[in-house]
Amino acid sequence: MYPRIIILFAALAQSSLAQAQSSNLTVNLAPVKDAKGSIRVGLYQDPKTFRKEAQAFSVQQVPAAPGSVQVRFTQLPPGRYAIMAYHDENGDGELNRRLGMFPTEGYGLSNNPKVMGPPQFEDSAFTVPAPGDSLSIELRY
C-alpha cells in the first residue's frame, strides 16, 4: 500500500511542478479595422511550421471588434515561440493573398518586424514571458 501512496504523491508533485513552470500569455491586437469575421492567432514553436496554421502549437480565435481585441494562451511550457495573427474578414479560415503573396486581410507578427517577403520565425521569436505577461501586435492592412 505504501508504494502506491508514494507513487501517487510523486505524480502529484510532478504535475504541480509542471504547472508552476508553465506560463500564461495575453496577446493584444490592434488596430482592428472593423467587426467583420474574426481574429485568428497562431502560436508556433517550430520554425519549420511557422505560418502553417494547421501545424501551430495552438490557435485562438475571437470575434473581430473595431479597435483592439485580446487573446490568451494558457499553460505554455517554457520555450521560444512566434505568433502570426490575421483578421479573417471573410471567415474562410485563412489569410487571403493577392497573387499568392500579398496579404489582402490585416495581419500581424510578434515583435512587429518590418518584413519584405515571407515572414521568418526568427524575426518574430520570443521567449515565453513570466506568468501574467502580455505582448502587443500591430495589425497591418
Residue frames as a rotation matrix with the C-alpha (Angstrom) as fourth column:
MET 1
0.564 0.826 0.000 0.00
0.826 -0.564 0.000 0.00
0.000 0.000 -1.000 0.00
TYR 2
0.433 -0.441 -0.786 2.78
0.227 -0.791 0.569 2.47
-0.873 -0.424 -0.242 0.87
PRO 3
-0.654 -0.699 0.290 4.49
0.475 -0.081 0.876 2.21
-0.589 0.710 0.385 -2.55
ARG 4
-0.109 0.699 0.706 1.20
0.953 -0.128 0.274 3.23
0.282 0.703 -0.653 -4.23
ILE 5
0.787 0.392 -0.475 0.88
0.553 -0.790 0.264 6.27
-0.272 -0.470 -0.839 -1.99
ILE 6
-0.039 -0.894 -0.447 4.49
0.229 -0.443 0.867 7.28
-0.973 -0.069 0.222 -2.71
ILE 7
-0.678 -0.164 0.716 3.89
0.714 0.080 0.695 6.93
-0.172 0.983 0.063 -6.47
LEU 8
0.342 0.894 0.290 0.70
0.908 -0.394 0.144 8.98
0.243 0.214 -0.946 -6.18
PHE 9
0.689 -0.145 -0.710 2.47
0.318 -0.820 0.476 11.77
-0.651 -0.554 -0.519 -4.27
ALA 10
-0.431 -0.902 0.012 5.35
0.349 -0.155 0.924 11.75
-0.832 0.402 0.382 -6.76
ALA 11
-0.422 0.358 0.833 2.92
0.893 0.010 0.449 12.08
0.153 0.934 -0.324 -9.68
LEU 12
0.690 0.716 -0.112 1.07
0.722 -0.667 0.184 14.94
0.057 -0.208 -0.977 -7.98
ALA 13
0.344 -0.656 -0.672 4.33
0.248 -0.627 0.739 16.72
-0.906 -0.420 -0.053 -7.19
GLN 14
-0.660 -0.598 0.454 5.49
0.560 0.012 0.829 16.38
-0.501 0.801 0.327 -10.80
SER 15
-0.003 0.765 0.644 2.15
0.942 -0.214 0.259 17.71
0.336 0.608 -0.720 -12.07
SER 16
0.800 0.280 -0.531 2.33
0.508 -0.788 0.349 20.68
-0.320 -0.548 -0.772 -9.69
LEU 17
-0.121 -0.930 -0.347 5.90
0.285 -0.368 0.885 21.41
-0.951 0.008 0.310 -10.78
ALA 18
-0.608 -0.059 0.792 4.90
0.791 0.042 0.610 21.35
-0.069 0.997 0.021 -14.47
GLN 19
0.456 0.841 0.291 2.01
0.832 -0.519 0.198 23.75
0.318 0.152 -0.936 -13.78
ALA 20
0.631 -0.284 -0.722 4.31
0.362 -0.715 0.598 26.03
-0.686 -0.639 -0.348 -11.78
GLN 21
-0.461 -0.887 -0.013 6.72
0.336 -0.189 0.923 26.18
-0.821 0.421 0.385 -14.75
SER 22
-0.262 0.426 0.866 4.02
0.957 0.001 0.289 26.93
0.122 0.905 -0.408 -17.30
SER 23
-0.835 -0.054 -0.547 3.04
0.160 -0.976 -0.148 30.47
-0.526 -0.212 0.824 -18.20
ASN 24
0.322 0.909 0.266 0.03
0.796 -0.108 -0.596 32.32
-0.513 0.404 -0.758 -19.48
LEU 25
-0.813 -0.582 -0.020 0.39
0.450 -0.650 0.612 34.82
-0.370 0.488 0.790 -22.29
THR 26
0.361 0.896 -0.260 -2.04
0.495 -0.420 -0.761 37.60
-0.791 0.146 -0.595 -23.18
VAL 27
-0.688 -0.525 0.501 -1.80
0.690 -0.259 0.676 38.96
-0.225 0.811 0.540 -26.72
ASN 28
0.156 0.673 -0.723 -3.25
0.207 -0.738 -0.642 42.39
-0.966 -0.049 -0.254 -27.52
LEU 29
-0.506 -0.258 0.823 -4.00
0.829 0.119 0.547 43.05
-0.239 0.959 0.154 -31.20
ALA 30
0.518 0.630 -0.579 -4.75
0.387 -0.776 -0.498 46.47
-0.763 0.034 -0.646 -32.70
PRO 31
-0.513 0.842 -0.166 -5.92
-0.644 -0.505 -0.575 48.29
-0.568 -0.188 0.802 -34.68
VAL 32
-0.592 0.473 0.652 -8.74
0.626 0.780 0.002 46.03
-0.508 0.409 -0.758 -35.84
LYS 33
-0.988 0.092 0.121 -10.38
0.028 -0.673 0.739 47.73
0.150 0.734 0.662 -38.82
ASP 34
-0.277 0.959 0.066 -13.96
-0.850 -0.276 0.448 46.54
0.448 0.068 0.891 -38.30
ALA 35
-0.187 0.319 0.929 -16.23
-0.777 0.531 -0.338 43.86
-0.601 -0.785 0.149 -36.84
LYS 36
0.570 0.375 -0.731 -16.29
-0.779 0.529 -0.336 41.60
0.261 0.761 0.594 -39.91
GLY 37
0.396 -0.402 -0.826 -15.24
-0.099 0.876 -0.473 38.00
0.913 0.269 0.307 -39.31
SER 38
0.979 -0.117 -0.169 -12.75
0.196 0.280 0.940 37.02
-0.063 -0.953 0.297 -36.63
ILE 39
0.349 -0.934 0.080 -9.17
-0.904 -0.358 -0.233 37.46
0.246 0.009 -0.969 -35.48
ARG 40
0.961 -0.118 -0.249 -7.12
0.140 0.987 0.073 34.27
0.238 -0.105 0.966 -35.64
VAL 41
0.424 -0.836 0.348 -3.87
-0.901 -0.429 0.068 33.98
0.092 -0.342 -0.935 -33.70
GLY 42
0.841 -0.224 -0.492 -1.44
0.106 0.961 -0.256 31.12
0.530 0.163 0.832 -34.31
LEU 43
0.558 -0.693 0.457 1.27
-0.768 -0.222 0.601 30.35
-0.315 -0.686 -0.656 -31.76
TYR 44
0.808 -0.342 -0.479 4.23
-0.144 0.674 -0.725 28.48
0.571 0.655 0.495 -33.22
GLN 45
0.741 -0.580 0.339 7.07
-0.326 0.130 0.936 26.65
-0.587 -0.804 -0.092 -31.51
ASP 46
0.114 -0.674 0.730 8.86
0.583 0.640 0.500 25.14
-0.804 0.369 0.466 -34.50
PRO 47
-0.302 -0.291 -0.908 10.48
-0.420 -0.814 0.401 27.35
-0.856 0.502 0.124 -37.18
LYS 48
-0.984 -0.116 0.134 9.66
0.053 0.529 0.847 24.69
-0.169 0.841 -0.514 -39.81
THR 49
-0.364 0.923 0.122 5.91
0.929 0.352 0.115 25.02
0.063 0.155 -0.986 -39.20
PHE 50
-0.549 0.134 -0.825 5.78
0.264 -0.909 -0.323 28.82
-0.793 -0.395 0.464 -38.79
ARG 51
-0.560 0.489 -0.669 2.82
-0.737 -0.662 0.133 30.28
-0.378 0.568 0.731 -40.71
LYS 52
-0.645 0.409 -0.646 1.32
-0.177 0.742 0.647 26.80
0.743 0.532 -0.406 -41.31
GLU 53
-0.270 0.582 0.767 -1.74
-0.917 -0.399 -0.021 27.19
0.294 -0.709 0.641 -39.12
ALA 54
0.688 0.565 -0.456 -2.70
-0.446 0.824 0.348 23.51
0.572 -0.036 0.819 -39.23
GLN 55
0.283 -0.682 -0.674 0.66
0.586 0.680 -0.442 22.75
0.760 -0.270 0.592 -37.56
ALA 56
-0.036 -0.249 0.968 0.62
-0.481 -0.845 -0.235 25.56
0.876 -0.473 -0.089 -34.98
PHE 57
-0.913 -0.288 -0.288 1.28
0.140 0.441 -0.886 24.77
0.382 -0.850 -0.363 -31.33
SER 58
-0.371 0.847 -0.381 -2.03
0.732 0.014 -0.681 26.50
-0.571 -0.531 -0.626 -30.54
VAL 59
-0.773 0.237 0.589 -4.59
0.323 -0.651 0.686 28.66
0.546 0.721 0.427 -32.35
GLN 60
-0.505 0.651 -0.566 -7.01
0.537 -0.276 -0.797 31.10
-0.676 -0.707 -0.210 -30.73
GLN 61
-0.657 0.387 0.647 -9.92
0.509 -0.405 0.759 32.77
0.556 0.828 0.070 -32.48
VAL 62
-0.483 0.544 -0.686 -12.04
0.541 -0.431 -0.722 35.69
-0.689 -0.720 -0.086 -31.25
PRO 63
0.492 0.704 0.512 -14.72
0.861 -0.309 -0.403 37.79
-0.125 0.640 -0.758 -32.94
ALA 64
-0.551 -0.642 0.533 -13.36
0.725 -0.685 -0.075 40.90
0.413 0.345 0.843 -34.61
ALA 65
0.568 0.654 -0.499 -14.21
0.794 -0.596 0.122 44.22
-0.217 -0.466 -0.858 -32.98
PRO 66
0.557 -0.376 0.741 -13.13
0.292 -0.746 -0.598 47.70
0.778 0.550 -0.305 -34.11
GLY 67
0.657 -0.405 0.636 -10.14
-0.712 -0.609 0.349 48.94
0.246 -0.682 -0.689 -32.15
SER 68
-0.482 -0.876 -0.001 -8.46
-0.807 0.445 -0.389 46.13
0.342 -0.187 -0.921 -30.25
VAL 69
0.751 0.596 -0.283 -9.01
-0.429 0.767 0.478 42.53
0.502 -0.237 0.832 -29.26
GLN 70
-0.162 -0.771 0.616 -7.25
-0.986 0.141 -0.084 40.22
-0.022 -0.621 -0.783 -26.86
VAL 71
0.636 0.268 -0.724 -6.50
-0.278 0.954 0.109 36.50
0.720 0.132 0.681 -26.81
ARG 72
0.240 -0.515 0.823 -4.95
-0.956 0.020 0.291 34.41
-0.166 -0.857 -0.488 -24.07
PHE 73
0.232 -0.291 -0.928 -2.80
-0.262 0.900 -0.348 31.32
0.937 0.324 0.133 -24.27
THR 74
0.580 0.062 0.812 -2.65
-0.813 -0.010 0.582 29.32
0.044 -0.998 0.045 -21.04
GLN 75
0.663 -0.350 0.661 -0.27
-0.208 0.763 0.612 26.81
-0.719 -0.544 0.433 -19.50
LEU 76
0.840 -0.454 -0.297 2.51
-0.322 0.023 -0.947 27.32
0.437 0.891 -0.127 -22.03
PRO 77
0.705 -0.685 -0.183 5.68
0.662 0.544 0.516 25.35
-0.254 -0.485 0.837 -21.34
PRO 78
0.348 -0.661 -0.664 8.91
-0.196 -0.744 0.638 27.37
-0.917 -0.092 -0.388 -21.30
GLY 79
-0.077 -0.456 0.887 10.46
0.817 0.481 0.319 27.90
-0.571 0.749 0.335 -24.73
ARG 80
-0.803 -0.214 -0.556 10.72
-0.148 -0.832 0.534 30.08
-0.577 0.511 0.637 -27.81
TYR 81
0.004 0.887 0.462 7.57
0.772 0.291 -0.565 30.90
-0.635 0.359 -0.684 -29.72
ALA 82
-0.982 -0.110 -0.155 6.43
-0.004 -0.806 0.592 33.14
-0.190 0.582 0.791 -32.56
ILE 83
-0.146 0.989 -0.010 2.95
0.421 0.053 -0.905 34.45
-0.895 -0.136 -0.424 -33.37
MET 84
-0.989 0.094 0.118 1.23
0.065 -0.444 0.894 35.18
0.136 0.891 0.432 -36.63
ALA 85
-0.361 0.910 -0.201 -2.23
0.421 -0.034 -0.907 36.73
-0.832 -0.412 -0.371 -36.39
TYR 86
-0.977 0.080 0.199 -4.68
0.146 -0.432 0.890 37.84
0.158 0.898 0.410 -39.04
HIS 87
-0.455 0.876 -0.160 -8.10
-0.501 -0.400 -0.768 39.39
-0.736 -0.270 0.621 -39.45
ASP 88
-0.895 0.200 0.400 -10.13
0.404 0.745 0.531 36.70
-0.191 0.637 -0.747 -41.20
GLU 89
-0.725 0.590 -0.356 -12.69
-0.532 -0.807 -0.256 39.14
-0.438 0.004 0.899 -42.55
ASN 90
-0.192 0.681 -0.707 -14.47
-0.893 0.177 0.413 36.67
0.406 0.711 0.574 -44.83
GLY 91
0.262 0.365 0.894 -14.43
-0.853 0.520 0.038 33.75
-0.451 -0.773 0.447 -42.36
ASP 92
0.739 0.033 -0.673 -12.68
-0.495 0.704 -0.509 31.26
0.458 0.709 0.536 -44.64
GLY 93
0.933 -0.325 0.157 -10.05
0.059 0.567 0.822 30.31
-0.356 -0.757 0.548 -42.03
GLU 94
0.178 -0.926 0.334 -7.03
0.962 0.235 0.140 31.54
-0.208 0.296 0.932 -43.95
LEU 95
-0.007 -0.299 -0.954 -5.07
0.046 -0.953 0.298 34.71
-0.999 -0.042 0.021 -44.64
ASN 96
0.735 0.346 0.583 -6.10
0.577 0.133 -0.806 35.66
-0.356 0.929 -0.102 -48.15
ARG 97
-0.202 -0.885 -0.419 -3.39
0.180 -0.454 0.873 36.87
-0.963 0.101 0.251 -50.52
ARG 98
0.819 0.307 -0.485 -3.30
-0.375 -0.354 -0.857 38.63
-0.435 0.883 -0.175 -53.86
LEU 99
0.488 -0.606 -0.628 -1.12
-0.668 0.204 -0.716 36.74
0.562 0.769 -0.305 -56.37
GLY 100
0.700 -0.139 -0.701 -0.44
0.354 0.919 0.172 34.21
0.620 -0.368 0.693 -53.60
MET 101
-0.266 -0.934 -0.237 1.97
0.774 -0.060 -0.630 36.61
0.575 -0.351 0.739 -51.87
PHE 102
-0.852 -0.111 0.512 0.47
-0.075 -0.942 -0.328 39.93
0.518 -0.318 0.794 -50.77
PRO 103
-0.697 0.612 -0.373 -1.99
0.674 0.380 -0.634 39.79
-0.246 -0.693 -0.678 -47.84
THR 104
-0.550 0.617 0.562 -5.41
0.133 -0.600 0.789 41.23
0.824 0.509 0.248 -48.61
GLU 105
0.706 0.679 -0.199 -6.54
0.298 -0.030 0.954 40.93
0.642 -0.733 -0.224 -44.97
GLY 106
0.489 -0.515 0.704 -4.92
-0.760 -0.648 0.054 42.53
0.429 -0.561 -0.708 -41.94
TYR 107
0.668 -0.349 -0.658 -2.10
0.436 0.899 -0.034 40.57
0.603 -0.265 0.753 -40.34
GLY 108
0.565 -0.540 0.624 0.49
-0.752 -0.648 0.121 40.97
0.339 -0.537 -0.772 -37.60
LEU 109
0.344 -0.590 -0.731 3.52
0.288 0.807 -0.515 39.22
0.894 -0.033 0.448 -36.14
SER 110
0.853 -0.174 -0.492 5.04
0.481 -0.100 0.871 39.06
-0.201 -0.980 -0.002 -32.68
ASN 111
-0.166 -0.912 -0.376 7.85
0.710 -0.375 0.596 41.63
-0.684 -0.168 0.709 -32.31
ASN 112
0.748 0.582 -0.320 6.13
0.203 -0.659 -0.724 43.65
-0.632 0.477 -0.611 -35.08
PRO 113
-0.315 -0.946 0.081 9.03
0.390 -0.051 0.920 43.20
-0.865 0.321 0.384 -37.53
LYS 114
0.351 0.270 -0.897 9.14
-0.724 -0.529 -0.443 45.05
-0.594 0.804 0.010 -40.84
VAL 115
-0.102 -0.343 0.934 9.23
0.211 0.910 0.357 42.29
-0.972 0.233 -0.020 -43.42
MET 116
0.009 0.056 -0.998 9.90
-0.966 -0.256 -0.023 42.07
-0.257 0.965 0.052 -47.12
GLY 117
-0.409 -0.084 -0.909 8.75
-0.498 0.855 0.145 38.72
0.765 0.512 -0.392 -48.39
PRO 118
0.442 0.635 -0.634 7.52
0.143 0.648 0.748 35.83
0.886 -0.421 0.195 -46.25
PRO 119
0.484 -0.239 0.842 7.99
-0.822 -0.455 0.343 36.43
0.301 -0.858 -0.416 -42.51
GLN 120
-0.146 -0.634 -0.760 10.58
-0.094 0.773 -0.627 34.27
0.985 -0.020 -0.172 -40.77
PHE 121
0.607 0.361 -0.708 10.27
0.564 0.433 0.704 32.62
0.560 -0.826 0.060 -37.35
GLU 122
-0.216 -0.823 -0.526 13.45
0.969 -0.116 -0.217 34.24
0.118 -0.557 0.822 -36.03
ASP 123
-0.724 -0.030 0.690 12.16
0.154 -0.981 0.119 37.76
0.673 0.192 0.714 -36.75
SER 124
0.109 0.896 0.430 9.11
-0.517 -0.319 0.795 37.10
0.849 -0.309 0.428 -34.57
ALA 125
0.106 -0.095 -0.990 10.56
0.502 0.864 -0.029 34.71
0.858 -0.494 0.139 -31.97
PHE 126
0.002 -0.090 0.996 10.29
-0.767 -0.639 -0.056 35.46
0.642 -0.764 -0.070 -28.26
THR 127
-0.825 -0.249 -0.507 10.79
0.147 0.773 -0.617 33.53
0.545 -0.584 -0.601 -25.05
VAL 128
0.194 0.951 -0.243 7.66
0.571 0.092 0.816 32.79
0.798 -0.296 -0.525 -23.07
PRO 129
-0.298 -0.284 0.911 7.40
-0.387 -0.837 -0.387 35.67
0.873 -0.468 0.140 -20.57
ALA 130
-0.997 -0.032 0.066 6.76
-0.072 0.267 -0.961 35.43
0.013 -0.963 -0.269 -16.87
PRO 131
-0.456 0.888 -0.055 3.24
0.886 0.459 0.072 34.33
0.089 -0.016 -0.996 -15.90
GLY 132
0.311 0.733 -0.606 0.70
0.728 -0.593 -0.344 37.07
-0.611 -0.334 -0.718 -16.47
ASP 133
-0.546 -0.574 -0.610 2.77
0.030 -0.741 0.670 38.99
-0.837 0.348 0.422 -19.02
SER 134
0.606 0.745 0.278 1.43
0.388 0.028 -0.921 40.27
-0.694 0.666 -0.272 -22.31
LEU 135
-0.679 -0.735 0.001 2.62
0.383 -0.353 0.854 41.41
-0.627 0.579 0.521 -25.69
SER 136
0.290 0.758 -0.585 1.14
-0.154 -0.566 -0.810 43.69
-0.945 0.324 -0.047 -28.32
ILE 137
-0.518 -0.362 0.775 0.86
0.679 0.377 0.630 43.03
-0.520 0.853 0.051 -32.04
GLU 138
-0.333 0.330 -0.883 0.16
-0.460 -0.874 -0.153 45.71
-0.823 0.356 0.443 -34.61
LEU 139
0.152 0.455 0.877 -2.20
0.654 0.618 -0.435 44.60
-0.741 0.640 -0.204 -37.36
ARG 140
-0.643 -0.389 -0.660 -1.32
-0.270 -0.691 0.671 45.91
-0.717 0.609 0.339 -40.82
TYR 141
0.360 0.832 0.421 -3.91
0.331 0.308 -0.892 46.22
-0.872 0.461 -0.165 -43.54
